[in-house]
Amino acid sequence: MEVQIKKGKILIYRVFDLGPEIDLEKVEAVFNENLKEKFRLDRKNNSSLIISKSPTSIYLGKVPINVDGESFEASLICKVWHFGTASLSFHIPITDTTWSRLEEYSAYLDAGTEIDEIAKKKVKEFQVHIKDALPELNQWDTFEDYMTFFIEEFSDKEMKMSELPLRVDIPKLLLAEKKGNLSHLLRSKILENSFQYFDDDMVVVDWNSALIVEPSGSMDVALIIEFALNQLLEMRYYDEVLDNKLAQLYSSVVGKKRRLLSNEYSNLAEEAGQMYLEISEIFESIENSFKTVGDFYLATIFRHTTKRFKLDDWTRSINEKLSNLAEVSKLLHSEVNESRSQSLEIIIIILIAIEVVPFLYGLL
């Protein structure tokens, strides 16, 4: 008999970068009536996770969504993070749905663009409402997308989670594949990222989607994945910012002759140094927003999620580019100092000439 989901939902995320930082108190003042409960973990005794600043959650109402010919009313929630991002999550309820139909939903949502267009429109409207909470707006069209299949109850109440990978095709669901002939190696790699706390729950995390079976309805794991997704977007953003800035600096310096009385190098050095400090501070704030201590369940899932998102690679890339930016700033400052020294030497020579030439002229 085919596995059937009695109660659950599909969580579709679209994460955008709005600015270098967001004043959450001002956001809360604007959306006071629509505020949801603050970010918190249901496992209150889980001291393995340290959250420095909780995001502000805002309910933005119901949104009609078409999924493979079926109409749904999705609840739209926006979480605003102090380091400059907003994650929109569409909660699509699913009841009495077969696993094969869930796979069809997955393939349809993965290939479609309807959610993208709705999310872009909603985030622009949201930016207008919170403009006073943003020191400046980032004009960056890139966004992160993710899909989580959240199941609270199966029709077969006797089914154990250890049986689930044997009865359904979890990799096919997560990869949104229409065909089921995935390689054994690929299936094994995906199922390696499976976790369980109790006998009746299960989490499987992949790079673009996740399966969460949680009879209690706790959103802990979903919140942790969402946070990692926001981290990923910020790292991608600042990696691109550094790429563009370094390219600009190189083109401004390489192949150009230094003019004696020009302030060009001085301005570039000041700009490079300021950007280094600003991005270093923001990047440190992002990294310190969420920390794991020990090897408890949620901390383990968070670490594996960041590994699946390759956050360590992005961190190394940004740190390398920050080092390059600091080095360029030092070189530019050296050029400025050398230029000033040369200018001072020329001025001294001119002053000496002014004194000596009349004297020599008088001797002739």
Secondary structure by P-SEA (a helix, b strand, c coil): ccccccbbbbbbbbbbbcccccaaaaaaaaacccccccccccccccccccccbbbbbbbccbbbbbccccccbbbbbbbbbccbbbbbbbbbbbccccaaaaaaaaaaaaacaaaaaaaaaaaaaaaaaacccccccccccccccccccccccccccccccccccccccaaaaaaccccccccaaaaaaaaccccccccccbbbbcccccccccccccaaaaaaaaaaaaaaaaaaaaaaaaaaaaaaaaaacccbbbbcccaaaaaaaaaaaaaaaaaaaaaaaaaaccccccccaaaaaaaaaaaaaaaaaaaaaaaaaaaaaaaaaaaaaaaaaaaaaaaaaaaaaaaaaaacaaaaaaac
